Amino acid sequence: MSEPMNVVCPYCDAVNKLPASKLAMGGSCGKCKKKLFSGKVATLKGGNAQRHFEQSDIPVVVDCWAAWCGPCKSFAPTFEQVTKQLEPKARFAKLDTENEQRLASRFKIRSIPTLIIMKKGKEVARQAGVMSSQQFKAWLKPYLDH
C-alpha cells in the first residue's frame, strides 16, 4: 500500500487522506461525500486558500482572473478543459482578483490572467497571459509529473 496523500475537497475544503496508488481512481470526500476529482475547478477565497496550498499533497494550479478581463474570459474554457484532462495530477482553482483583493495582493498579482503553481505551500511557477491548451499543458508538465 502506498503512502497516503492529503487531498483537499473542491466543494467543502475538507482535507482527505487517499492512498497515492488510488489517486487516479479518485474517491469521495469523507465530509460532503462528493467526488474529490470530477473536473470541478475549486474557488479560492481568503478562508480556504491556505488549506488548499499548505495541506494538499498534490500541486494546486491557480488561475488569477477578473470578470471584466477579456483575456481571462477567453482563457476560462481552456482552463476548464485542461482541468478535466489532468486531474488528479493537480487541483485546479480560480482566484477572482476583484472579490479577493487581499489574497491577490498577497500573491502580488500585477496582470491578469496570471497562472500560479503551488506545491506544499510554496509558489513553484508563475506565468502571465493567455495560452493555448497545448501551451498550458506543456507549461504544467514539469510540475505535475510525479
N, C-alpha and C positions, 0 to 999 in steps of 0.2 A: 504494500500500500504506500502511496506517495505522501509526501508532506502535505498537510492541509494548507490551503491558501485562503486569505481573507478576501471576500468579495462583497462590495457594498451594493445593496439593492438600489436600482434606479428609481423605484417607486416610493419606498418608505425610508431609505437611507440606513437601514439596519445592516450591521456587519454580520456576514455569514461565513462559516468555515466550510470549505469544499476541498476534497482531495484533488491535488493538481492533476492526477490522472483522469479525473472525471470532469474537468473544467469544460472540455468540448461538449460534454453531454448536457451542460447547463445545470439545471437544478432549480429548486424553488426557494424563495425566501422563507426562513423559519418564522418570521413575524407576520408578513402580509400574505404569504403563500403564492405570490405572483412569480413568474419565471424570472430568474436572475439575468438571463440573456434572451431577449425577444426582439432585438433590433430597436429598442426604445432608447432614445437619447435622453440622458439624465439632465435635469435642470439644476444648475448650481446657484446657490444663494449663500448669503453670509453665514447662515446657520448650518449648512450641510457641506460646504466646500472642504473644510479641514478634514472632515471624516472621509470624504472621497479621496482626498490627496494623501493623507497620512495613514489611513487604516486599510487601504486597498493594496493587495499584493500584485495586482495587475496594473499596467500603466493606465493613466487617465489622459485622454486626448480631449482638450478643451477648445471649443470654437467661441472666441470672444466676438460678439456681434451687437448690432442695434437694429431695431425695427425700421428706422429711417434710412439705413445704409443699403444702397442699390447693390454693390458688390456682395454684401452679406446675404442679401436675398437670393442672388444668383448662385451663391456657393451652397446654400442650405440643402438643396436636393442632392448635391454631391456628397455632403457630409452624412446625410441620412442613408444614402446608398452604400457608402463605404462602411458605415456602422453595421449595417445588415450583413455585409460581406466579411468583415474582420472580427466581429465579436466571436468568441470570448477572449481574443488575444489582448483586448483592451476594453476599458469602459469609455464610451464616448459621451461627452457632456457639452452643454451650451451655457455660456455666461452672458447674460444680457447686460451690457456695459452701462446702459441708461438706468435700469432698475437696480443694479448692484454697483453703484459708483464707488463705494468704499473698497469692494473686492477688486474692481477693475483698477483702481488707483494702487492698491497693494501690489498688483502684478505689473504696474507701470505700462498699462495698455495705452499706446500713443496713436495707433491707427487700427482700423478695423476693416475687414476681418483680420484677426490675429489668432493663430493656432499655437497652442502650448501643449507640450507633453510633460506630464508629471509622473515621476516614479518614486514611490516611498517618500512622499512629501517634498521632493526636490524637483525643480524645473530642469529638464534634460535637453529640451529643444524648443525653439520658437521660430515661427515663420509668419510673416505678414503677407496679406494678399490672397487673391483667388487662385486656385489650382484646378486643373482637370482631375478627374477621378484617377487616372494613371499617375499623374504627378503626385497627387496626395498619397496614394498607396506607396509609391517609390520613396517619398519623404518619410513615411511611417515605418517602413520595413526594418531599418536597423534597430529601431527601438521596441518593436513588437515581437521579433523572433527570439524566443526563449532559448 
